[in-house]
Amino acid sequence: MPHPVVHFEIRSQDPDATRGFFAELFGWTYPPGAFEGYTYVDTGAPDAIPGGIGPLQGGADAVLFFVGVEDVEAALRKAEELGGSTVQPATSVPGVTFGVLADQHGHVVGLAAQT
């Protein structure tokens, strides 16, 4: 299976201010998201990678990209075997399971699998 970048996310202590900044800068709009305080990002480009802006989910402010995988838990285990660590364990919301890992140097990457 190929592993493309499938989603991006901006996690912010102040997601409303973050949304306002990027709306003014890029003209982004924000359809409702998967949970309270989270919105999707409509960049205005028809084939753009989908994204979202929301509150912190543990940790600090972050900009993440998510790589598509078949099994988030298995990918997190493999990352740990390779010297990385799990930042956010596999979490399911309607339609997707996601998690976040850090490589051995601390670079943070999200994982996502459609459910």
N, C-alpha and C positions, 0 to 999 in steps of 0.2 A: 504494500500500500504506500502511495506517496504521502508525504507529510508536509502539506503546504501551510502557510500562515493563513488562518481562517477567521481571525477576530483580533481586534485591538481593544484596549481598555485603559482609561485614565481613572485611577483611584485617588480620591482627593479628600482632604480634611474638610474642604468647603466645595462640594460638587456644584452648588448653584453658582458660585463665583467662577469656577472653572468653566462651566457651560457658558456663562456670560462672556468670558474672555474669548473663547474660541468662536462663539457666535459673532462677536464683533470683528474678530480677526479674519475668519474664513467664511462667515455666513452659514455655519452649520445650524441645523435645527434638531430638535430632540423629541422623537416619539417616546411614549411611555415604555419602560423597561420591564424586566422580569421580577423586580421586587422594589419595595418602598425606597425612594431616594435615588434609584438607578434609572437612567434613560439610555435609549439607543442613540446613536449619532447618525443623522442623515447628512452626508457630505454634499449631496446634490449630484453626485456622479453615479450613473446607473449601475456600473459593475464594480464599485469600490468594495474593498474588504469591509465587512460590517464591524461596527464598534460600539462602545458604550462609555458613559461617564457615570461614576457612582461614588458612594462613600468608601472609606477604608474598609477593608475586610481583614483586619489584623495587619500589623506592620505599619509602614509609613506611606506617604504619598508615593505613587509609582505610575509609570507608563509601561504597559505590558503588551506583548503580542502573544497570541495563542496559536500553537501548532496543532493541527488535526492529528489525532491518534485513534486507534481502534479501542484501546482500553487505558483509561487514565491511571488507574491503580497500578497496572503492570508497568506503565511507562515511568511512574514515580519510583517504583521498586528498582527498575533498571538504572535510573538516574542515581539512586543511592549506591547501587553496586559499583557504579563508575566513579564514585567519589563525590557526587553531588548530595543535595539534601532536599527534603520536602519543606516548602514554605507554607503551602496551604494544601491540606489533604483533599482527596477527591470529594467533590461536593456536587450534588445533583439539584438542578432546578428544571422546570418543565422544558423538555426538548434537548437538554445538554447536561453532561457531566464535565466538570472542569477541575483543575488543580494547578498548583504553581510549584515550580522547582527552582533551585539555584544550582548552577554548576559549581565545580570545585573552586572557582575564582569569585563566586558570589554573583554572577550574572543571572538575573531572574527572568524566567520564561514561563508562560502559561501553556497548559495542555487542554484540549477540548475534544470530546467525543459526543457525537449526536446520539440521542437515546430515543 
